[in-house]
Amino acid sequence: MSYKAGIIGAGGIAGMGILGMHDEEKIGREKIRASHAGGYDAAEGVELVSIADVDDEKLRRFGEAWGIPLDRRYVGHEAMLAAEDLDVISVCTPSFLHHRHVIDAVRSQSSPSVVWCEKPLASEVTNANEMIEACEETDTELVVNHSFRFTDKLRRLRELVHEENLLGEVHSVSAQFRMELLRNSTHLLDTLVYLLDARARTIGGYVNGENEAVDSLGADQSVDDAGGGGFVVMDDGTFATIDCTVPRESSSMTLNFIGSEGKLYMNNDDGEWRYWSLEDGEHVERSLPGIEGSWTWEDDYANSFTNAAEHVVDLVDGGTENHSTGVEATRSLEIIVGIYLSHYTGGQVEIPLERPLQDVSVTSW
């Protein structure tokens, strides 16, 4: 049996390709592996059958690239949700539209078993909570595409750090990635909360106001999303410093953990892992048990879409536990919103956010 999937939003991450990540001549003309459509294409047990977008030209290019028949290319998501009986729906629209599209999908007659939503989950915490509640009420699994959660290496590393106590009590983490906070650095922050299995408690933040995406995308309007950073005290006591101000050309996703039993350095651009065990007062470099090969954006990020699509199939089958829930995705969103609130108020922010602070929206792409 093959499950049927549809996608809302015919842009880059859906399957068209993204400028800066893919060759310009391939965008919208070739099948891009690192995408939702690419994941469905590679995974067994699921078939992409329909696409919806408000842009006719995007629909045409996407449909031709991925072989979607004309009668299953829908102008507007409402038309697809009314006409199609889908097991899985991907939401690949800009982040400020995720709230509407996820809720419309789960409450539609299409009645999907799983919604696979792009990161970040939403533009504000209130919207994220409403999306989670709607999925719970309709018995729909909400899977958020924080890509590194779908790689064997990071899943094994989480076991080592959180379950096997590789580092002991984690005292401090320094983390760095490129701007912008919502569009890009949600990857970094989700990796942080995923490996620690912790939630932010106190945040102090800074926003630099710089946004490279506006220029690279040729945008005709400005957005709030920008580079920034600060400090985060997690609910397990870990103190984390965050720097997401680095330009794309100079960027490197790095995390450096210091714990009572050892320390760990990760660099995604260089593919470097380094682990030292604290033995008799000295740090001794060791290999990471059960992890082989480099941690690279090219391999791990690209392959994660196939892994995520296979995970979606397993969820429809009912044979696994969700690896990337909406509740977990809200943890990184809280940090991002907290950084903005701290910057503009000049004070520290406590998590969980109280209303009306949950309603603060950060516009992005």
C-alpha positions in Angstrom: 0.0 0.0 0.0 1.2 3.5 -0.9 0.1 6.5 1.1 -0.9 9.7 -0.7 0.8 13.0 0.1 0.1 16.6 -0.9 2.2 19.7 -0.5 0.9 23.2 0.4 3.4 25.7 -1.0 5.4 25.2 -4.2 8.5 27.0 -3.2 12.2 26.1 -2.6 11.9 23.7 0.4 8.9 22.0 -1.2 11.1 20.9 -4.1 12.0 23.8 -6.3 15.5 24.4 -4.8 16.9 27.4 -2.9 19.2 30.1 -4.1 22.4 29.9 -2.2 22.0 26.1 -1.6 21.5 24.9 -5.2 22.7 26.0 -8.6 20.5 28.6 -10.1 19.9 26.8 -13.4 18.5 23.8 -11.4 16.0 25.7 -9.4 12.5 24.9 -10.5 13.7 22.6 -13.3 15.2 19.6 -11.7 14.3 17.3 -8.8 16.0 18.6 -5.6 16.7 15.9 -3.2 16.9 18.1 -0.1 13.2 18.9 -0.1 9.8 17.5 0.9 9.1 16.3 -2.6 12.6 14.8 -2.7 11.9 13.0 0.5 8.6 11.5 -0.8 10.3 10.6 -4.0 13.0 8.6 -2.2 11.0 7.0 0.5 9.0 3.8 0.1 5.3 3.6 0.9 4.4 7.2 0.0 3.6 9.0 -3.2 3.4 12.7 -3.9 0.1 13.2 -5.8 -0.9 16.9 -5.5 0.5 20.4 -5.0 -1.2 23.7 -4.0 0.0 27.3 -4.3 -1.4 30.7 -5.0 1.2 31.4 -7.7 0.3 29.9 -11.1 3.9 30.0 -12.4 5.2 28.2 -9.3 2.5 25.5 -9.7 3.5 25.0 -13.4 7.2 24.7 -12.7 6.8 22.5 -9.7 4.3 20.3 -11.5 6.5 19.8 -14.5 9.6 19.1 -12.4 7.9 16.5 -10.2 5.4 15.1 -12.6 2.2 16.3 -10.9 -0.8 16.1 -13.4 -2.5 19.3 -14.3 -5.7 18.3 -12.6 -3.9 17.8 -9.3 -2.2 21.2 -9.3 -4.4 23.5 -7.2 -4.6 27.2 -7.0 -4.9 27.8 -3.2 -4.7 25.2 -0.5 -8.5 25.2 0.1 -9.1 23.6 -3.3 -6.6 20.8 -2.7 -8.0 20.1 0.8 -11.6 19.9 -0.5 -10.7 17.6 -3.5 -8.0 15.3 -2.2 -8.1 12.4 0.3 -4.6 12.6 1.6 -2.7 10.6 4.2 0.1 13.2 4.6 0.2 16.9 4.0 3.4 19.0 3.9 3.2 22.6 4.8 6.0 24.4 3.0 4.8 28.0 3.0 6.4 31.0 4.7 6.5 30.7 8.5 3.7 33.3 9.2 1.3 31.1 7.1 2.0 27.8 8.9 -0.6 28.4 11.5 -3.5 28.8 9.0 -2.3 26.1 6.7 -1.8 23.4 9.4 -5.1 24.1 11.1 -7.0 24.2 7.8 -5.3 20.9 6.8 -6.2 19.0 10.0 -9.7 20.3 10.1 -10.4 19.6 6.4 -12.3 16.7 4.8 -8.9 15.5 3.5 -8.2 14.5 7.1 -4.5 13.6 7.0 -2.9 11.3 9.6 0.3 13.3 9.6 1.2 17.0 8.8 4.8 17.5 8.0 5.4 21.2 8.7 8.5 23.2 7.7 10.6 24.9 10.4 10.2 27.2 12.2 6.8 25.9 13.5 5.3 29.4 13.6 6.0 33.1 13.9 4.6 33.4 17.5 4.2 31.1 20.4 0.4 31.5 20.6 0.1 30.2 17.0 2.3 27.3 17.8 0.2 26.3 20.8 -3.0 26.5 18.7 -1.5 24.3 16.0 -0.5 21.7 18.6 -4.0 21.8 20.1 -5.7 21.4 16.7 -3.6 18.4 15.9 -4.3 16.8 19.3 -8.0 17.4 18.9 -8.1 15.8 15.4 -5.7 13.0 16.3 -3.1 14.2 13.8 0.6 13.8 14.2 2.4 17.1 13.7 6.0 16.6 12.5 8.3 19.6 12.4 11.1 19.6 9.9 14.1 20.3 12.1 16.3 18.3 9.9 19.1 17.1 12.2 16.6 15.2 14.3 16.2 12.8 11.4 19.9 11.9 11.1 21.3 8.8 12.7 24.3 10.7 14.0 22.4 13.3 16.0 19.9 10.7 17.3 22.8 8.6 18.6 24.5 11.7 20.0 21.3 12.6 21.9 21.4 9.1 23.4 25.0 9.6 24.5 24.5 13.0 26.0 21.0 12.7 27.5 20.6 9.0 28.2 24.1 7.6 28.6 25.4 10.7 30.5 28.5 11.0 28.2 29.3 14.5 29.5 27.9 14.2 33.0 26.1 17.4 34.1 26.4 19.8 31.2 27.5 23.2 32.7 27.9 25.3 29.6 27.3 25.4 25.8 28.6 27.9 23.3 26.7 27.8 20.0 27.2 29.7 16.7 25.5 29.9 13.3 24.6 32.4 10.6 21.8 34.9 10.7 18.8 35.1 10.6 17.4 33.8 13.9 14.0 32.5 12.7 14.8 31.5 9.2 18.2 29.8 9.7 19.2 29.6 13.4 16.1 27.6 14.4 18.3 24.6 13.2 21.0 25.5 15.8 18.6 26.2 18.6 16.6 23.1 18.0 19.8 21.0 18.0 20.7 22.5 21.3 17.4 21.8 23.0 17.2 18.3 21.4 20.6 17.2 22.6 20.0 18.5 26.1 16.3 17.6 26.2 15.8 20.9 28.0 13.7 24.0 27.8 14.8 27.6 28.2 14.2 29.3 31.6 15.8 32.7 31.3 16.9 34.6 28.2 19.0 37.8 27.6 19.1 38.8 24.0 20.5 41.1 21.3 19.3 41.7 17.7 21.6 43.3 15.1 18.9 44.2 12.6 20.7 42.7 9.6 19.0 40.3 7.2 20.8 38.7 4.3 17.7 36.9 3.0 16.0 40.1 2.0 18.8 40.9 -0.5 19.4 37.3 -1.7 15.7 36.7 -2.3 15.1 40.0 -4.0 12.4 40.7 -1.5 10.1 43.7 -2.0 9.3 44.2 1.8 11.3 44.1 5.0 10.8 41.6 7.8 11.6 41.5 11.5 13.9 38.5 11.3 17.6 39.3 11.7 20.8 38.2 13.2 21.2 38.1 16.9 22.1 36.1 20.0 22.5 36.3 23.7 22.5 33.9 26.6 20.0 31.2 27.6 19.8 29.5 31.0 18.1 26.2 30.5 15.7 24.5 33.0 18.4 21.9 33.7 20.8 24.6 34.8 22.9 24.7 31.6 24.2 28.1 30.6 24.3 28.6 26.8 25.7 31.5 24.8 24.2 32.0 21.3 25.8 33.8 18.4 23.7 33.9 15.2 25.2 37.1 13.7 27.6 35.5 11.3 27.2 36.2 7.5 26.4 33.2 5.4 29.7 33.1 3.5 31.6 33.0 6.8 29.2 30.9 8.8 29.8 27.6 10.5 27.3 25.8 12.8 29.3 25.0 15.9 28.4 23.8 19.4 30.9 23.4 22.2 29.7 21.5 25.3 31.5 21.4 28.7 30.3 19.0 31.3 31.3 17.4 34.6 32.5 14.2 32.9 33.9 15.6 29.6 33.6 18.0 26.7 32.4 17.9 23.1 33.0 20.1 20.1 30.9 19.9 16.9 31.4 21.8 13.6 28.9 21.1 10.9 30.7 22.9 8.1 34.0 21.1 8.6 32.4 17.9 9.7 34.4 17.7 12.8 33.5 15.9 16.1 35.9 16.0 19.0 35.2 14.5 22.4 37.3 14.5 25.5 36.6 12.3 28.6 37.5 13.8 31.9 39.7 11.2 33.6 41.5 11.8 36.9 41.4 15.5 36.4 42.6 15.5 32.8 40.7 15.6 29.5 41.6 12.6 27.3 40.4 12.7 23.7 38.2 9.7 22.7 36.0 8.6 19.8 32.3 9.0 20.1 30.7 5.5 20.7 28.5 4.4 17.8 29.1 7.5 15.6 31.1 7.1 12.4 32.0 9.7 9.7 31.9 13.4 9.6 28.9 15.6 10.5 28.4 17.6 7.3 25.6 19.8 6.1 25.8 18.3 2.6 25.3 14.7 3.7 23.3 14.9 6.9 21.0 17.8 5.9 20.3 16.5 2.4 19.7 12.9 3.6 17.4 14.0 6.4 14.4 14.6 4.0 14.3 11.0 3.0 14.7 9.9 6.6 11.9 12.3 7.6 9.6 11.0 4.9 10.2 7.4 5.9 9.5 8.5 9.5 6.2 10.0 8.3 5.3 6.7 6.7 6.0 4.9 10.0 3.8 7.4 11.8 0.9 6.8 9.4 1.4 3.0 10.0 1.2 3.7 13.7 4.5 1.9 14.4 6.7 4.6 15.9 6.9 7.6 18.2 7.2 11.1 16.7 10.8 12.3 16.6 10.0 16.0 16.1 6.8 17.1 17.8 5.2 20.5 17.8 5.8 20.7 21.6 9.5 20.2 21.1 9.7 22.7 18.2 8.1 25.4 20.4 11.2 25.2 22.6 13.4 26.8 20.0 10.7 29.3 19.0 10.4 30.4 22.6 14.2 31.2 22.6 14.0 33.2 19.4 11.0 35.2 20.5 12.6 35.7 23.9 15.8 37.1 22.3 13.7 39.7 20.5 11.7 40.6 23.6 14.9 41.0 25.6 16.5 43.2 23.0 13.6 45.6 22.7 12.7 45.8 26.4 16.2 45.9 27.7 15.5 43.2 30.2 15.7 39.5 30.8 12.8 37.3 29.7 11.4 34.3 31.6 10.1 31.2 30.0 7.3 30.1 29.7 6.1 33.3 28.2 3.0 34.8 29.7 0.2 36.3 27.6 0.3 38.7 25.9 4.0 38.0 25.2 3.0 34.7 23.6 1.4 36.9 20.9 4.5 38.7 19.8 5.1 37.8 16.2 8.5 37.8 14.3 7.9 38.2 10.6 10.2 36.1 8.3 10.1 34.1 5.1 
